[in-house]
């Protein structure tokens, strides 16, 4: 469910050109429609891409969005008639949101998650438009497409859509409960969780058969959110998942990285019934991981990692790896620790991290950086130990991987 791009899974959102025809005025006394649109915009996490952090005007765009193909800057979607969408018709707005086609007929890039938003109804999108019409207009011209050649050629998106985009509203499964179907709609539709949590192919499209099994996003690894018992949500209950999305913390783990922004701006504001529906749906998804064999405790890497863990990590996370509920993650059971890609774990040890603060859990505990203290082989050893202890197993972390991330992160400002 991410926050970023919120797209973040291929190329990020592109500018929507101003339509030629004038949009009809929204009835700002239709409070029910506007409130519905507000909630749908929250479910869709529109603020993630379209509002610059640290004081940007709501939905005025201008936020640089990092993609594997280059940088795109999010467009202005306030009702400003010159630089926003004030002159767009409802039909043009719907065509952009659910079909990836701008007002001028050009194609949007697929990290504008129209591949997910297509599951919403026309009335859903009309409600979002009604809500956006109540936002104060912001005059903010944006040059969105900063992709290098050949990715800057928008015409290529016709071929991409032919290969990877299937338009159409969400169709409930008749053999599933109303709660399951609601969760399926939210996860695959407005929530566009696959934008971050599904691995992508070389063209930025979802890898077939690996839905929600984890994906790379902005030098983090968005974890597996299927019911996989080792790498996913298999050890978490529905209540655990609801608490994590609502507060940013639960008895096992806490949210940090790009997902923290999603929790702060979006899921912490979801209705409890919708959070339960999401959790119910995710718990129904089989994981794709096999059963790995843990390294022997006598392995030299495990011995070194155990010593480092006891000296450096156990004060917060406990000798037994159980941590402190709602405060310090239980590394013995936190699934993201054993992701197929250890990028996030390496990053957190190298640079530290702060968990999200929400109204329900305002503390936002942080982990300090250990990159200054531990060498690459030591970080690799302690992570290898954590990933292969307390009855769990995952591939060992190599010192060269830590070195790669140390060099890569040295050039990042975030």
C-alpha positions in Angstrom: 0.0 0.0 0.0 2.7 2.5 -0.2 3.0 5.6 -0.3 5.1 6.8 -3.1 4.7 7.0 -6.6 2.3 6.1 -4.7 2.7 4.7 -7.7 6.2 3.6 -7.1 6.4 0.6 -9.0 7.4 1.5 -12.5 7.3 5.0 -13.8 5.7 7.7 -11.9 2.8 9.8 -12.5 2.9 12.2 -15.3 1.4 15.6 -16.0 -2.2 15.8 -17.1 -2.5 18.5 -19.8 -5.3 21.0 -19.4 -8.4 20.0 -21.4 -9.9 22.4 -24.0 -13.5 22.2 -22.9 -14.7 23.9 -19.8 -15.7 21.7 -16.9 -19.2 22.1 -15.4 -19.3 23.6 -11.9 -19.5 21.1 -9.1 -22.4 21.5 -6.7 -20.5 22.4 -3.5 -23.7 21.9 -1.5 -23.7 18.2 -2.3 -21.9 17.3 0.9 -22.6 13.6 0.6 -20.9 13.4 -2.8 -18.0 15.5 -1.7 -17.4 13.6 1.5 -17.5 10.3 -0.4 -14.9 11.7 -2.8 -12.8 12.8 0.1 -12.8 9.3 1.5 -12.1 7.7 -1.9 -9.2 10.2 -2.4 -7.8 9.0 1.0 -8.2 5.4 0.0 -6.4 6.1 -3.2 -3.7 8.1 -1.3 -3.8 10.9 -3.8 -1.9 13.2 -1.5 1.2 10.9 -1.7 2.2 12.1 -5.2 0.3 15.3 -5.6 1.3 17.2 -2.4 4.9 18.2 -1.8 6.0 17.3 1.7 7.1 20.1 4.1 4.6 22.7 3.4 3.5 22.1 -0.2 -0.1 23.3 -1.1 -2.5 20.4 -1.1 -2.7 18.6 -4.5 -0.7 21.4 -6.2 1.8 18.8 -7.6 5.5 19.5 -8.1 6.8 16.6 -6.1 9.7 14.8 -7.8 8.9 11.1 -8.0 11.8 8.6 -8.3 11.3 5.7 -10.8 13.6 3.1 -12.2 13.4 5.0 -15.5 14.1 8.5 -14.2 12.4 11.4 -12.4 8.8 12.6 -13.0 7.2 15.5 -11.2 3.6 15.1 -10.1 1.0 17.4 -11.8 -1.2 20.0 -10.2 -4.7 18.5 -9.7 -6.3 21.5 -7.9 -9.1 23.3 -9.6 -6.8 26.0 -11.0 -7.9 26.7 -14.5 -4.5 27.5 -16.0 -2.1 25.0 -14.3 -4.5 22.5 -12.7 -7.6 20.6 -13.8 -10.1 23.4 -13.4 -11.0 23.2 -17.1 -11.3 19.5 -17.3 -14.7 17.8 -17.8 -15.7 14.9 -15.6 -15.3 12.6 -18.7 -11.7 13.8 -19.2 -10.9 13.3 -15.5 -12.4 9.8 -15.6 -10.5 9.0 -18.7 -7.2 9.9 -17.1 -7.8 8.2 -13.8 -9.3 4.9 -15.0 -7.9 4.6 -18.5 -4.6 6.5 -18.4 -5.4 8.9 -21.2 -4.8 12.7 -20.7 -7.2 15.4 -21.8 -5.2 15.9 -25.0 -5.3 12.2 -25.9 -1.8 11.3 -24.9 -1.1 8.4 -22.7 -0.1 8.6 -19.0 2.8 6.6 -17.7 1.8 3.5 -15.8 3.0 4.5 -12.4 0.0 6.8 -12.3 -1.8 3.7 -11.1 -4.7 3.7 -13.6 -4.0 0.0 -13.9 -5.5 -0.2 -10.4 -7.8 2.8 -10.4 -9.6 1.2 -13.4 -11.4 -1.0 -10.9 -13.3 2.0 -9.5 -16.6 3.0 -11.0 -17.3 6.2 -13.0 -19.3 7.4 -10.0 -16.3 6.8 -7.7 -14.1 9.0 -9.9 -16.8 11.6 -10.2 -17.0 11.8 -6.4 -13.2 12.3 -6.2 -13.5 15.1 -8.8 -16.2 16.7 -6.7 -13.9 16.7 -3.7 -10.9 18.1 -5.6 -13.2 20.9 -6.8 -13.4 22.1 -3.2 -9.6 22.3 -2.8 -8.3 25.9 -3.0 -6.9 26.5 -6.5 -3.1 26.7 -6.6 -1.4 28.3 -9.5 1.6 26.0 -9.9 2.8 25.2 -13.4 4.7 21.9 -13.5 7.0 20.4 -16.1 6.3 16.8 -15.3 8.1 14.7 -17.8 11.8 14.7 -17.0 12.4 11.2 -18.2 15.5 10.6 -20.4 15.2 9.5 -24.0 13.7 7.0 -25.1 11.5 6.8 -22.0 10.3 10.4 -22.7 8.5 9.2 -25.8 4.9 8.9 -24.7 3.7 7.2 -27.8 5.3 4.0 -26.6 2.7 3.7 -23.9 0.2 2.5 -26.5 2.2 -0.7 -26.8 2.6 -0.9 -23.0 -1.1 -0.6 -22.4 -1.8 -3.3 -25.1 0.5 -5.7 -23.3 -0.2 -5.0 -19.7 -3.3 -2.9 -19.1 -6.8 -4.6 -18.7 -9.4 -1.9 -18.2 -12.6 -2.7 -16.3 -14.4 -2.2 -13.0 -14.0 -4.6 -10.1 -16.2 -7.6 -10.3 -17.1 -9.2 -7.0 -16.4 -13.0 -6.6 -19.8 -14.6 -6.0 -18.3 -17.4 -3.8 -16.7 -14.9 -1.4 -18.1 -12.9 1.4 -19.0 -9.2 1.1 -16.1 -8.4 3.5 -13.6 -10.3 1.3 -14.8 -8.6 -1.8 -14.5 -5.2 -0.2 -11.0 -6.0 0.8 -10.1 -7.3 -2.7 -11.5 -4.1 -4.2 -9.6 -1.8 -1.8 -6.3 -3.7 -2.3 -6.4 -4.1 -6.0 -8.3 -0.9 -6.8 -7.9 2.5 -5.1 -5.4 1.2 -2.6 -3.1 0.1 -5.5 -1.0 -2.0 -3.1 0.6 -3.8 -6.0 2.3 -0.6 -7.1 4.9 -1.2 -4.4 4.4 -4.7 -3.1 4.4 -6.6 -6.5 7.7 -7.2 -8.3 8.1 -5.5 -11.7 9.5 -6.7 -15.0 12.0 -4.8 -17.1 9.2 -2.7 -18.6 7.7 -1.7 -15.2 4.7 -4.0 -15.3 3.7 -6.5 -12.6 5.4 -9.8 -12.8 2.8 -12.4 -13.6 2.0 -14.8 -10.7 3.8 -12.8 -8.1 1.2 -10.4 -6.9 2.0 -8.8 -3.6 5.0 -10.9 -3.0 7.3 -7.9 -2.5 8.9 -5.3 -4.7 11.6 -2.7 -4.9 10.7 0.9 -4.4 13.0 3.9 -4.0 15.9 1.8 -2.7 13.7 0.0 -0.2 12.1 -3.4 -0.5 8.3 -3.3 0.0 7.7 -6.7 1.8 5.6 -9.6 0.9 2.0 -9.0 2.1 0.5 -12.4 1.2 -0.2 -15.0 3.9 3.3 -16.5 3.4 4.3 -17.9 6.8 7.9 -16.9 6.6 8.2 -13.7 4.5 4.6 -12.5 4.6 1.7 -11.9 6.9 1.3 -15.6 7.9 2.3 -15.1 11.5 0.1 -12.0 11.9 -3.6 -12.1 12.8 -6.2 -10.0 11.2 -6.2 -7.8 14.3 -2.4 -7.4 14.0 -2.7 -6.2 10.4 -5.5 -3.8 11.3 -3.4 -2.3 14.1 -0.4 -1.9 11.9 -2.3 0.0 9.2 -4.3 2.0 11.7 -1.5 3.0 14.1 1.8 2.2 12.3 2.7 -0.4 15.0 1.6 -3.7 16.4 2.9 -6.3 18.8 5.4 -7.5 16.2 6.7 -4.6 14.1 6.4 -1.0 13.1 6.2 0.9 9.8 9.1 2.9 8.4 10.3 3.9 5.0 7.9 5.0 2.2 5.1 3.0 3.8 5.2 5.3 6.8 3.9 8.2 4.7 1.1 6.0 3.4 0.0 5.1 6.9 0.2 8.7 8.1 -1.8 10.2 5.2 -4.0 7.3 4.2 -4.6 4.0 6.1 -4.6 5.6 9.6 -7.8 7.4 8.3 -9.5 4.3 6.9 -12.7 3.1 8.5 -12.0 0.1 10.8 -14.4 -2.0 8.7 -12.3 -1.3 5.6 -9.0 -2.1 7.4 -10.5 -5.4 8.6 -11.7 -6.2 5.0 -8.2 -5.5 3.7 -6.6 -7.8 6.3 -9.2 -10.5 5.6 -8.4 -10.4 1.9 -4.6 -10.4 2.4 -4.8 -13.3 4.8 -6.5 -15.3 2.0 -3.6 -15.0 -0.4 -1.2 -17.9 -0.5 2.4 -17.1 -0.3 4.9 -17.9 -3.0 8.0 -18.7 -0.9 9.3 -22.2 -0.2 10.7 -23.5 3.0 14.4 -22.4 3.4 16.8 -24.3 5.6 18.3 -22.2 8.4 22.1 -22.0 8.6 23.6 -24.1 11.3 24.3 -22.3 14.6 27.9 -23.4 14.3 28.4 -21.5 11.0 31.1 -18.9 11.4 28.7 -16.1 10.2 26.1 -17.2 12.7 28.6 -17.2 15.5 29.9 -13.7 14.6 26.3 -12.4 14.1 25.2 -13.8 17.5 27.9 -12.0 19.3 27.2 -8.7 17.6 23.5 -9.1 18.2 24.0 -9.6 21.9 26.3 -6.6 22.2 24.5 -4.2 19.9 20.9 -5.2 19.4 19.6 -7.1 22.3 19.0 -4.2 24.6 16.0 -3.2 22.5 15.1 -6.3 20.6 15.8 -8.8 23.4 18.1 -11.8 23.6 15.2 -13.9 22.4 14.4 -11.5 19.6 10.9 -10.7 20.9 11.4 -7.0 21.3 8.8 -4.8 23.0 5.2 -4.8 21.7 4.2 -1.6 19.9 7.7 -0.2 20.5 10.7 -2.3 19.3 10.1 -4.9 16.6 10.1 -8.6 17.4 12.9 -9.6 15.1 12.1 -13.3 15.8 8.7 -13.0 14.1 8.7 -9.7 12.0 8.3 -11.0 8.5 10.0 -8.2 6.6 13.3 -9.1 8.3 13.3 -12.3 6.2 12.3 -10.7 2.9 13.8 -12.3 -0.2 15.6 -9.0 -0.8 17.4 -7.8 2.4 17.7 -4.2 1.1 15.5 -2.6 3.7 17.1 -4.4 6.6 20.6 -3.4 5.3 19.4 0.2 4.9 18.0 0.4 8.4 21.2 -1.0 10.1 23.4 1.3 8.0 21.4 4.5 8.3 18.9 4.0 11.1 15.2 4.7 10.8 12.2 6.3 12.5 8.8 4.6 12.6 5.7 6.5 11.7 3.9 8.7 14.2 0.1 8.6 14.1 -2.7 10.0 16.3 -3.1 6.6 17.9 0.6 5.9 18.4 2.5 9.3 18.5 5.7 8.1 20.0 7.5 7.2 16.7 10.4 5.2 18.2 13.6 5.3 16.2 16.6 3.0 15.6 20.0 4.7 15.5 22.5 4.2 12.6 25.1 1.6 13.0 26.9 2.2 9.7 29.6 4.3 11.4 30.2 1.5 14.0 29.9 -1.8 12.1 31.9 -2.9 9.1 30.3 -4.5 6.1 31.1 -8.0 7.2 29.8 -7.3 10.7 26.5 -6.0 9.4 26.2 -9.0 7.0 26.9 -11.4 9.9 24.3 -9.9 12.3 21.6 -9.8 9.6 22.4 -13.3 8.6 22.0 -14.3 12.3 18.7 -12.5 12.7 17.4 -14.0 9.4 18.3 -17.6 10.5 17.4 -17.7 14.2 14.4 -18.4 16.4 13.0 -21.0 14.1 13.2 -19.0 10.9 15.4 -19.2 7.8 16.4 -16.9 4.9 19.3 -16.5 2.6 22.5 -15.1 4.2 23.5 -11.5 3.6 26.9 -11.1 1.9 29.4 -8.3 2.9 29.5 -7.2 -0.8 25.8 -6.5 -0.7 26.2 -4.3 2.4 29.1 -2.5 0.6 26.9 -1.9 -2.4 24.2 -0.4 -0.3 26.7 1.7 1.7 28.0 3.2 -1.5 24.5 3.7 -3.0 23.0 5.3 0.1 26.0 7.7 0.5 24.6 9.6 -2.6 21.1 9.8 -1.2 19.8 12.7 0.8 16.8 10.9 2.3 
